[in-house]
Amino acid sequence: MAFPTTDDTQLYISVESSNVDVALNRLTHCSVAVKHWFLLNDLQLNADKSNAIKLGTGAQLRSAAVLANSVDVAGCSLP
């Protein structure tokens, strides 16, 4: 059985440079919950086709770059 896919699903999370690990853990758990909801509703999340982006000031991005080089989204590690 083939599952239909959804397009343009977005998850946003606010991250403080002092608390990156907690925020990324929250993102991981949210993405797994979304994937589970998709499956329950006969949809499919293609985590390997997902993207992650960091937004912030130059100083914030430099700080976050040292702490997080990848993010886990629904079981798929994204750079």
N, CA, C and O atoms as a CHARMM CRD file, in Angstrom:
* protein
*
  316
    1    1 MET  N      0.84200  -1.17800   0.00000 PROA 1      0.00000
    2    1 MET  CA     0.00000   0.00000   0.00000 PROA 1      0.00000
    3    1 MET  C      0.88500   1.23800   0.00000 PROA 1      0.00000
    4    1 MET  O      1.77700   1.36700   0.83800 PROA 1      0.00000
    5    2 ALA  N      0.64600   2.12700  -0.91500 PROA 2      0.00000
    6    2 ALA  CA     1.41200   3.37800  -0.99200 PROA 2      0.00000
    7    2 ALA  C      0.71900   4.45700  -0.17500 PROA 2      0.00000
    8    2 ALA  O     -0.50300   4.59200  -0.22000 PROA 2      0.00000
    9    3 PHE  N      1.50400   5.22200   0.57000 PROA 3      0.00000
   10    3 PHE  CA     0.96500   6.30700   1.36400 PROA 3      0.00000
   11    3 PHE  C      1.08900   7.61500   0.59700 PROA 3      0.00000
   12    3 PHE  O      2.13600   7.87600   0.00400 PROA 3      0.00000
   13    4 PRO  N      0.04200   8.44700   0.59300 PROA 4      0.00000
   14    4 PRO  CA     0.20700   9.78100   0.01000 PROA 4      0.00000
   15    4 PRO  C      1.13100  10.59800   0.90800 PROA 4      0.00000
   16    4 PRO  O      1.23100  10.33400   2.10600 PROA 4      0.00000
   17    5 THR  N      1.79100  11.56800   0.33900 PROA 5      0.00000
   18    5 THR  CA     2.68000  12.42900   1.11700 PROA 5      0.00000
   19    5 THR  C      2.07900  13.82200   1.21300 PROA 5      0.00000
   20    5 THR  O      1.20800  14.19300   0.42700 PROA 5      0.00000
   21    6 THR  N      2.55200  14.57900   2.17900 PROA 6      0.00000
   22    6 THR  CA     2.12500  15.96900   2.31300 PROA 6      0.00000
   23    6 THR  C      3.29900  16.87000   1.96400 PROA 6      0.00000
   24    6 THR  O      4.45800  16.50200   2.15400 PROA 6      0.00000
   25    7 ASP  N      2.99700  18.02200   1.46500 PROA 7      0.00000
   26    7 ASP  CA     4.03900  18.98000   1.10600 PROA 7      0.00000
   27    7 ASP  C      4.00000  20.16500   2.06000 PROA 7      0.00000
   28    7 ASP  O      2.94600  20.52400   2.58500 PROA 7      0.00000
   29    8 ASP  N      5.15100  20.75900   2.27200 PROA 8      0.00000
   30    8 ASP  CA     5.26400  22.02600   2.99300 PROA 8      0.00000
   31    8 ASP  C      4.85300  21.96000   4.45800 PROA 8      0.00000
   32    8 ASP  O      4.31400  22.93400   4.98300 PROA 8      0.00000
   33    9 THR  N      5.09100  20.85000   5.12300 PROA 9      0.00000
   34    9 THR  CA     4.88200  20.78600   6.56100 PROA 9      0.00000
   35    9 THR  C      6.09800  21.42000   7.22300 PROA 9      0.00000
   36    9 THR  O      7.23400  21.08200   6.88900 PROA 9      0.00000
   37   10 GLN  N      5.86800  22.33400   8.15700 PROA 10     0.00000
   38   10 GLN  CA     6.97300  23.05200   8.78300 PROA 10     0.00000
   39   10 GLN  C      6.87200  22.97200  10.29300 PROA 10     0.00000
   40   10 GLN  O      5.78700  23.08800  10.86300 PROA 10     0.00000
   41   11 LEU  N      8.01000  22.77300  10.93500 PROA 11     0.00000
   42   11 LEU  CA     8.12400  22.82500  12.39000 PROA 11     0.00000
   43   11 LEU  C      9.08500  23.95500  12.72600 PROA 11     0.00000
   44   11 LEU  O     10.17400  24.04700  12.16000 PROA 11     0.00000
   45   12 TYR  N      8.67900  24.80100  13.64000 PROA 12     0.00000
   46   12 TYR  CA     9.52900  25.90400  14.09400 PROA 12     0.00000
   47   12 TYR  C      9.83900  25.69300  15.56700 PROA 12     0.00000
   48   12 TYR  O      8.98100  25.26000  16.33600 PROA 12     0.00000
   49   13 ILE  N     11.06200  26.00200  15.94900 PROA 13     0.00000
   50   13 ILE  CA    11.43100  25.88700  17.35200 PROA 13     0.00000
   51   13 ILE  C     12.39600  27.01900  17.69400 PROA 13     0.00000
   52   13 ILE  O     13.32500  27.31600  16.94300 PROA 13     0.00000
   53   14 SER  N     12.15700  27.63300  18.83200 PROA 14     0.00000
   54   14 SER  CA    13.02700  28.70200  19.31900 PROA 14     0.00000
   55   14 SER  C     14.15300  28.07200  20.12900 PROA 14     0.00000
   56   14 SER  O     13.91500  27.20500  20.97000 PROA 14     0.00000
   57   15 VAL  N     15.37900  28.51400  19.86900 PROA 15     0.00000
   58   15 VAL  CA    16.54300  27.93300  20.53700 PROA 15     0.00000
   59   15 VAL  C     17.36700  29.04600  21.16400 PROA 15     0.00000
   60   15 VAL  O     17.71200  30.02300  20.49900 PROA 15     0.00000
   61   16 GLU  N     17.67900  28.89600  22.43900 PROA 16     0.00000
   62   16 GLU  CA    18.59900  29.81300  23.10900 PROA 16     0.00000
   63   16 GLU  C     19.97800  29.16900  23.10100 PROA 16     0.00000
   64   16 GLU  O     20.10600  27.96600  23.32900 PROA 16     0.00000
   65   17 SER  N     21.00300  29.96100  22.84000 PROA 17     0.00000
   66   17 SER  CA    22.35300  29.40500  22.72600 PROA 17     0.00000
   67   17 SER  C     22.78800  28.67900  23.99700 PROA 17     0.00000
   68   17 SER  O     23.64400  27.79700  23.93600 PROA 17     0.00000
   69   18 SER  N     22.22400  29.02900  25.12500 PROA 18     0.00000
   70   18 SER  CA    22.57800  28.36600  26.38200 PROA 18     0.00000
   71   18 SER  C     21.81400  27.06500  26.58900 PROA 18     0.00000
   72   18 SER  O     22.10300  26.32200  27.52700 PROA 18     0.00000
   73   19 ASN  N     20.83400  26.77600  25.71500 PROA 19     0.00000
   74   19 ASN  CA    19.96500  25.62100  25.91600 PROA 19     0.00000
   75   19 ASN  C     19.71300  24.86600  24.61400 PROA 19     0.00000
   76   19 ASN  O     18.59800  24.40000  24.38100 PROA 19     0.00000
   77   20 VAL  N     20.72400  24.73900  23.76600 PROA 20     0.00000
   78   20 VAL  CA    20.56000  24.12500  22.44600 PROA 20     0.00000
   79   20 VAL  C     20.15800  22.66200  22.54400 PROA 20     0.00000
   80   20 VAL  O     19.26300  22.22300  21.82300 PROA 20     0.00000
   81   21 ASP  N     20.80000  21.90100  23.41900 PROA 21     0.00000
   82   21 ASP  CA    20.51600  20.47100  23.51600 PROA 21     0.00000
   83   21 ASP  C     19.06200  20.19400  23.87600 PROA 21     0.00000
   84   21 ASP  O     18.44700  19.29600  23.30100 PROA 21     0.00000
   85   22 VAL  N     18.50800  20.94300  24.80700 PROA 22     0.00000
   86   22 VAL  CA    17.10800  20.76100  25.20500 PROA 22     0.00000
   87   22 VAL  C     16.17900  21.08100  24.03900 PROA 22     0.00000
   88   22 VAL  O     15.21900  20.35200  23.78900 PROA 22     0.00000
   89   23 ALA  N     16.46300  22.16900  23.32800 PROA 23     0.00000
   90   23 ALA  CA    15.61600  22.56600  22.20000 PROA 23     0.00000
   91   23 ALA  C     15.67900  21.54300  21.06900 PROA 23     0.00000
   92   23 ALA  O     14.65000  21.20900  20.48300 PROA 23     0.00000
   93   24 LEU  N     16.86900  21.04400  20.75600 PROA 24     0.00000
   94   24 LEU  CA    16.98400  20.04100  19.69700 PROA 24     0.00000
   95   24 LEU  C     16.31000  18.73700  20.08400 PROA 24     0.00000
   96   24 LEU  O     15.74500  18.05100  19.23200 PROA 24     0.00000
   97   25 ASN  N     16.36300  18.39300  21.35000 PROA 25     0.00000
   98   25 ASN  CA    15.65700  17.20900  21.84300 PROA 25     0.00000
   99   25 ASN  C     14.15000  17.38900  21.67500 PROA 25     0.00000
  100   25 ASN  O     13.44900  16.45300  21.29000 PROA 25     0.00000
  101   26 ARG  N     13.65400  18.58800  21.96200 PROA 26     0.00000
  102   26 ARG  CA    12.22900  18.88700  21.78000 PROA 26     0.00000
  103   26 ARG  C     11.84600  18.77600  20.31100 PROA 26     0.00000
  104   26 ARG  O     10.78800  18.23600  19.98700 PROA 26     0.00000
  105   27 LEU  N     12.69300  19.28100  19.42000 PROA 27     0.00000
  106   27 LEU  CA    12.43700  19.18300  17.98100 PROA 27     0.00000
  107   27 LEU  C     12.38500  17.72800  17.53400 PROA 27     0.00000
  108   27 LEU  O     11.51900  17.35000  16.74400 PROA 27     0.00000
  109   28 THR  N     13.30300  16.91400  18.03300 PROA 28     0.00000
  110   28 THR  CA    13.31300  15.48900  17.69700 PROA 28     0.00000
  111   28 THR  C     12.00900  14.83200  18.11700 PROA 28     0.00000
  112   28 THR  O     11.39900  14.10500  17.33200 PROA 28     0.00000
  113   29 HSD  N     11.57600  15.08100  19.34700 PROA 29     0.00000
  114   29 HSD  CA    10.33600  14.47500  19.84100 PROA 29     0.00000
  115   29 HSD  C      9.11800  14.97200  19.06100 PROA 29     0.00000
  116   29 HSD  O      8.20800  14.19300  18.77800 PROA 29     0.00000
  117   30 CYS  N      9.09300  16.25300  18.71500 PROA 30     0.00000
  118   30 CYS  CA     7.97400  16.79500  17.92400 PROA 30     0.00000
  119   30 CYS  C      7.92500  16.16500  16.54300 PROA 30     0.00000
  120   30 CYS  O      6.84800  15.82100  16.05500 PROA 30     0.00000
  121   31 SER  N      9.08500  16.00900  15.90600 PROA 31     0.00000
  122   31 SER  CA     9.09400  15.43300  14.56000 PROA 31     0.00000
  123   31 SER  C      8.66000  13.97200  14.57500 PROA 31     0.00000
  124   31 SER  O      7.99600  13.51700  13.64400 PROA 31     0.00000
  125   32 VAL  N      9.02600  13.23400  15.61800 PROA 32     0.00000
  126   32 VAL  CA     8.57700  11.84600  15.74400 PROA 32     0.00000
  127   32 VAL  C      7.06200  11.80400  15.95500 PROA 32     0.00000
  128   32 VAL  O      6.38300  10.93700  15.40500 PROA 32     0.00000
  129   33 ALA  N      6.53500  12.73400  16.74700 PROA 33     0.00000
  130   33 ALA  CA     5.08000  12.79500  16.96400 PROA 33     0.00000
  131   33 ALA  C      4.34200  13.13400  15.67000 PROA 33     0.00000
  132   33 ALA  O      3.28100  12.57300  15.39600 PROA 33     0.00000
  133   34 VAL  N      4.89700  14.04800  14.87500 PROA 34     0.00000
  134   34 VAL  CA     4.28900  14.40000  13.58700 PROA 34     0.00000
  135   34 VAL  C      4.30600  13.19800  12.65800 PROA 34     0.00000
  136   34 VAL  O      3.31000  12.90500  11.99700 PROA 34     0.00000
  137   35 LYS  N      5.45200  12.49100  12.60400 PROA 35     0.00000
  138   35 LYS  CA     5.54300  11.30300  11.74900 PROA 35     0.00000
  139   35 LYS  C      4.50800  10.26300  12.17500 PROA 35     0.00000
  140   35 LYS  O      3.86100   9.64900  11.32600 PROA 35     0.00000
  141   36 HSD  N      4.35100  10.06500  13.46100 PROA 36     0.00000
  142   36 HSD  CA     3.37000   9.11000  13.98500 PROA 36     0.00000
  143   36 HSD  C      1.94500   9.53800  13.59300 PROA 36     0.00000
  144   36 HSD  O      1.14100   8.70600  13.17300 PROA 36     0.00000
  145   37 TRP  N      1.63900  10.82600  13.73200 PROA 37     0.00000
  146   37 TRP  CA     0.31700  11.32700  13.34800 PROA 37     0.00000
  147   37 TRP  C      0.06900  11.10500  11.86100 PROA 37     0.00000
  148   37 TRP  O     -1.02200  10.70000  11.45800 PROA 37     0.00000
  149   38 PHE  N      1.09500  11.37500  11.04700 PROA 38     0.00000
  150   38 PHE  CA     0.96800  11.13800   9.60700 PROA 38     0.00000
  151   38 PHE  C      0.60500   9.68400   9.34100 PROA 38     0.00000
  152   38 PHE  O     -0.32200   9.39900   8.58200 PROA 38     0.00000
  153   39 LEU  N      1.33500   8.76300   9.96800 PROA 39     0.00000
  154   39 LEU  CA     1.06900   7.33900   9.75000 PROA 39     0.00000
  155   39 LEU  C     -0.34300   6.95100  10.16800 PROA 39     0.00000
  156   39 LEU  O     -1.00500   6.16800   9.48500 PROA 39     0.00000
  157   40 LEU  N     -0.80200   7.49700  11.28800 PROA 40     0.00000
  158   40 LEU  CA    -2.17000   7.20900  11.74200 PROA 40     0.00000
  159   40 LEU  C     -3.22700   7.72200  10.76800 PROA 40     0.00000
  160   40 LEU  O     -4.35100   7.22100  10.74400 PROA 40     0.00000
  161   41 ASN  N     -2.86500   8.70900   9.97700 PROA 41     0.00000
  162   41 ASN  CA    -3.79800   9.31400   9.02500 PROA 41     0.00000
  163   41 ASN  C     -3.45300   8.96600   7.57500 PROA 41     0.00000
  164   41 ASN  O     -3.79400   9.69700   6.64600 PROA 41     0.00000
  165   42 ASP  N     -2.76500   7.82800   7.40600 PROA 42     0.00000
  166   42 ASP  CA    -2.39200   7.31300   6.08100 PROA 42     0.00000
  167   42 ASP  C     -1.60100   8.31100   5.24300 PROA 42     0.00000
  168   42 ASP  O     -1.80200   8.42300   4.03400 PROA 42     0.00000
  169   43 LEU  N     -0.69800   9.03500   5.90800 PROA 43     0.00000
  170   43 LEU  CA     0.21500   9.96200   5.23700 PROA 43     0.00000
  171   43 LEU  C      1.63900   9.51400   5.52700 PROA 43     0.00000
  172   43 LEU  O      1.86300   8.67700   6.40100 PROA 43     0.00000
  173   44 GLN  N      2.58500  10.05900   4.81000 PROA 44     0.00000
  174   44 GLN  CA     3.96700   9.67600   5.01800 PROA 44     0.00000
  175   44 GLN  C      4.85300  10.91200   5.11400 PROA 44     0.00000
  176   44 GLN  O      4.75100  11.82900   4.29900 PROA 44     0.00000
  177   45 LEU  N      5.71500  10.92400   6.11100 PROA 45     0.00000
  178   45 LEU  CA     6.71200  11.97600   6.25600 PROA 45     0.00000
  179   45 LEU  C      8.02500  11.44100   5.70300 PROA 45     0.00000
  180   45 LEU  O      8.54800  10.45000   6.21200 PROA 45     0.00000
  181   46 ASN  N      8.56000  12.07200   4.68100 PROA 46     0.00000
  182   46 ASN  CA     9.83800  11.68000   4.09900 PROA 46     0.00000
  183   46 ASN  C     10.93900  12.48800   4.77800 PROA 46     0.00000
  184   46 ASN  O     11.36900  13.52300   4.27000 PROA 46     0.00000
  185   47 ALA  N     11.38500  12.00100   5.92900 PROA 47     0.00000
  186   47 ALA  CA    12.38300  12.73500   6.70400 PROA 47     0.00000
  187   47 ALA  C     13.67500  12.92200   5.91400 PROA 47     0.00000
  188   47 ALA  O     14.35600  13.93300   6.08400 PROA 47     0.00000
  189   48 ASP  N     14.02300  11.96800   5.05500 PROA 48     0.00000
  190   48 ASP  CA    15.25500  12.09900   4.28400 PROA 48     0.00000
  191   48 ASP  C     15.16700  13.18400   3.20800 PROA 48     0.00000
  192   48 ASP  O     16.18300  13.54700   2.61600 PROA 48     0.00000
  193   49 LYS  N     13.97300  13.69900   2.95200 PROA 49     0.00000
  194   49 LYS  CA    13.79700  14.80900   2.01400 PROA 49     0.00000
  195   49 LYS  C     13.58600  16.13300   2.75600 PROA 49     0.00000
  196   49 LYS  O     13.31200  17.16200   2.14000 PROA 49     0.00000
  197   50 SER  N     13.71600  16.09200   4.06900 PROA 50     0.00000
  198   50 SER  CA    13.49600  17.27900   4.89600 PROA 50     0.00000
  199   50 SER  C     14.74100  18.15500   4.92700 PROA 50     0.00000
  200   50 SER  O     15.84000  17.71100   4.59400 PROA 50     0.00000
  201   51 ASN  N     14.54900  19.39600   5.33000 PROA 51     0.00000
  202   51 ASN  CA    15.63800  20.35800   5.47400 PROA 51     0.00000
  203   51 ASN  C     15.55900  21.00900   6.83900 PROA 51     0.00000
  204   51 ASN  O     14.48600  21.10600   7.43600 PROA 51     0.00000
  205   52 ALA  N     16.70000  21.45300   7.32500 PROA 52     0.00000
  206   52 ALA  CA    16.76400  22.20900   8.57500 PROA 52     0.00000
  207   52 ALA  C     17.50700  23.50200   8.29600 PROA 52     0.00000
  208   52 ALA  O     18.46500  23.52400   7.52400 PROA 52     0.00000
  209   53 ILE  N     17.06600  24.56800   8.92100 PROA 53     0.00000
  210   53 ILE  CA    17.72200  25.86900   8.74600 PROA 53     0.00000
  211   53 ILE  C     17.81100  26.56400  10.10100 PROA 53     0.00000
  212   53 ILE  O     16.88100  26.50900  10.90500 PROA 53     0.00000
  213   54 LYS  N     18.94100  27.21500  10.33600 PROA 54     0.00000
  214   54 LYS  CA    19.12600  28.01600  11.55100 PROA 54     0.00000
  215   54 LYS  C     19.01400  29.48100  11.15700 PROA 54     0.00000
  216   54 LYS  O     19.61900  29.91600  10.17800 PROA 54     0.00000
  217   55 LEU  N     18.25200  30.22500  11.90900 PROA 55     0.00000
  218   55 LEU  CA    18.10000  31.66500  11.69500 PROA 55     0.00000
  219   55 LEU  C     18.50700  32.40000  12.95400 PROA 55     0.00000
  220   55 LEU  O     18.19600  31.95600  14.05900 PROA 55     0.00000
  221   56 GLY  N     19.19200  33.51000  12.80200 PROA 56     0.00000
  222   56 GLY  CA    19.58500  34.30400  13.95500 PROA 56     0.00000
  223   56 GLY  C     20.59200  35.36300  13.55200 PROA 56     0.00000
  224   56 GLY  O     20.93600  35.50700  12.37800 PROA 56     0.00000
  225   57 THR  N     21.05400  36.09400  14.53900 PROA 57     0.00000
  226   57 THR  CA    22.09000  37.09100  14.28400 PROA 57     0.00000
  227   57 THR  C     23.41100  36.36500  14.01900 PROA 57     0.00000
  228   57 THR  O     23.52300  35.16300  14.26400 PROA 57     0.00000
  229   58 GLY  N     24.39000  37.08400  13.52900 PROA 58     0.00000
  230   58 GLY  CA    25.69400  36.48400  13.28200 PROA 58     0.00000
  231   58 GLY  C     26.28100  35.84500  14.53600 PROA 58     0.00000
  232   58 GLY  O     26.80900  34.73500  14.48400 PROA 58     0.00000
  233   59 ALA  N     26.18900  36.54000  15.65100 PROA 59     0.00000
  234   59 ALA  CA    26.72500  36.01400  16.91000 PROA 59     0.00000
  235   59 ALA  C     25.96100  34.76800  17.35700 PROA 59     0.00000
  236   59 ALA  O     26.56600  33.80300  17.82400 PROA 59     0.00000
  237   60 GLN  N     24.64400  34.78500  17.21600 PROA 60     0.00000
  238   60 GLN  CA    23.83600  33.62300  17.59400 PROA 60     0.00000
  239   60 GLN  C     24.18900  32.41100  16.73500 PROA 60     0.00000
  240   60 GLN  O     24.32300  31.30000  17.24800 PROA 60     0.00000
  241   61 LEU  N     24.33700  32.62400  15.43900 PROA 61     0.00000
  242   61 LEU  CA    24.64300  31.51100  14.53400 PROA 61     0.00000
  243   61 LEU  C     26.03600  30.94900  14.79300 PROA 61     0.00000
  244   61 LEU  O     26.23100  29.73600  14.71600 PROA 61     0.00000
  245   62 ARG  N     27.00200  31.80100  15.09600 PROA 62     0.00000
  246   62 ARG  CA    28.34600  31.31200  15.42000 PROA 62     0.00000
  247   62 ARG  C     28.31200  30.47400  16.68800 PROA 62     0.00000
  248   62 ARG  O     28.97600  29.43900  16.76400 PROA 62     0.00000
  249   63 SER  N     27.55700  30.90200  17.67300 PROA 63     0.00000
  250   63 SER  CA    27.43300  30.16200  18.92500 PROA 63     0.00000
  251   63 SER  C     26.74400  28.82300  18.69500 PROA 63     0.00000
  252   63 SER  O     27.19800  27.80100  19.21100 PROA 63     0.00000
  253   64 ALA  N     25.67000  28.81100  17.93700 PROA 64     0.00000
  254   64 ALA  CA    24.91800  27.58700  17.67600 PROA 64     0.00000
  255   64 ALA  C     25.69100  26.63100  16.78000 PROA 64     0.00000
  256   64 ALA  O     25.52200  25.41700  16.89800 PROA 64     0.00000
  257   65 ALA  N     26.53300  27.14300  15.88700 PROA 65     0.00000
  258   65 ALA  CA    27.28800  26.29900  14.96400 PROA 65     0.00000
  259   65 ALA  C     28.24200  25.37400  15.72400 PROA 65     0.00000
  260   65 ALA  O     28.47500  24.23900  15.30900 PROA 65     0.00000
  261   66 VAL  N     28.78500  25.85800  16.82200 PROA 66     0.00000
  262   66 VAL  CA    29.70000  25.05100  17.61000 PROA 66     0.00000
  263   66 VAL  C     28.95400  23.92900  18.31700 PROA 66     0.00000
  264   66 VAL  O     29.50400  22.84300  18.50000 PROA 66     0.00000
  265   67 LEU  N     27.72200  24.17300  18.71400 PROA 67     0.00000
  266   67 LEU  CA    26.97200  23.22200  19.51600 PROA 67     0.00000
  267   67 LEU  C     26.14700  22.22400  18.71600 PROA 67     0.00000
  268   67 LEU  O     25.88900  21.12500  19.20700 PROA 67     0.00000
  269   68 ALA  N     25.72400  22.56600  17.50300 PROA 68     0.00000
  270   68 ALA  CA    24.83800  21.67800  16.76300 PROA 68     0.00000
  271   68 ALA  C     25.18600  21.67100  15.27700 PROA 68     0.00000
  272   68 ALA  O     24.93900  22.64400  14.56500 PROA 68     0.00000
  273   69 ASN  N     25.75800  20.57000  14.82500 PROA 69     0.00000
  274   69 ASN  CA    26.08900  20.44700  13.41600 PROA 69     0.00000
  275   69 ASN  C     25.03100  19.67700  12.63900 PROA 69     0.00000
  276   69 ASN  O     25.02200  19.70200  11.40800 PROA 69     0.00000
  277   70 SER  N     24.14300  18.99500  13.34800 PROA 70     0.00000
  278   70 SER  CA    23.06600  18.27000  12.69600 PROA 70     0.00000
  279   70 SER  C     21.86100  18.22700  13.64200 PROA 70     0.00000
  280   70 SER  O     21.96300  18.50900  14.83700 PROA 70     0.00000
  281   71 VAL  N     20.73100  17.86800  13.06100 PROA 71     0.00000
  282   71 VAL  CA    19.49800  17.75200  13.83900 PROA 71     0.00000
  283   71 VAL  C     18.79500  16.47200  13.42500 PROA 71     0.00000
  284   71 VAL  O     18.78800  16.12000  12.24600 PROA 71     0.00000
  285   72 ASP  N     18.20000  15.76900  14.39300 PROA 72     0.00000
  286   72 ASP  CA    17.49000  14.53200  14.12000 PROA 72     0.00000
  287   72 ASP  C     16.02000  14.84000  13.88800 PROA 72     0.00000
  288   72 ASP  O     15.33500  15.33100  14.78600 PROA 72     0.00000
  289   73 VAL  N     15.53700  14.55400  12.69200 PROA 73     0.00000
  290   73 VAL  CA    14.13100  14.78300  12.34400 PROA 73     0.00000
  291   73 VAL  C     13.50500  13.44800  11.97400 PROA 73     0.00000
  292   73 VAL  O     13.84100  12.85000  10.95200 PROA 73     0.00000
  293   74 ALA  N     12.59300  12.99000  12.81900 PROA 74     0.00000
  294   74 ALA  CA    11.84800  11.75400  12.60100 PROA 74     0.00000
  295   74 ALA  C     12.77200  10.57900  12.26300 PROA 74     0.00000
  296   74 ALA  O     12.47100   9.78000  11.37700 PROA 74     0.00000
  297   75 GLY  N     13.88400  10.48400  12.96800 PROA 75     0.00000
  298   75 GLY  CA    14.79600   9.37100  12.78200 PROA 75     0.00000
  299   75 GLY  C     15.83400   9.54900  11.69100 PROA 75     0.00000
  300   75 GLY  O     16.59200   8.62100  11.40700 PROA 75     0.00000
  301   76 CYS  N     15.88500  10.70800  11.08000 PROA 76     0.00000
  302   76 CYS  CA    16.84500  11.00100  10.00400 PROA 76     0.00000
  303   76 CYS  C     17.72800  12.18100  10.44300 PROA 76     0.00000
  304   76 CYS  O     17.21600  13.23300  10.82500 PROA 76     0.00000
  305   77 SER  N     19.03300  12.00300  10.38600 PROA 77     0.00000
  306   77 SER  CA    19.94300  13.07700  10.77400 PROA 77     0.00000
  307   77 SER  C     20.14400  14.03100   9.60900 PROA 77     0.00000
  308   77 SER  O     20.57000  13.62500   8.52800 PROA 77     0.00000
  309   78 LEU  N     19.83500  15.30800   9.83700 PROA 78     0.00000
  310   78 LEU  CA    19.96000  16.34000   8.80900 PROA 78     0.00000
  311   78 LEU  C     21.08700  17.28800   9.17600 PROA 78     0.00000
  312   78 LEU  O     21.20800  17.69400  10.33200 PROA 78     0.00000
  313   79 PRO  N     21.92700  17.65100   8.18000 PROA 79     0.00000
  314   79 PRO  CA    23.00100  18.61100   8.46600 PROA 79     0.00000
  315   79 PRO  C     22.45100  20.00600   8.71100 PROA 79     0.00000
  316   79 PRO  O     23.21700  20.93600   8.96500 PROA 79     0.00000
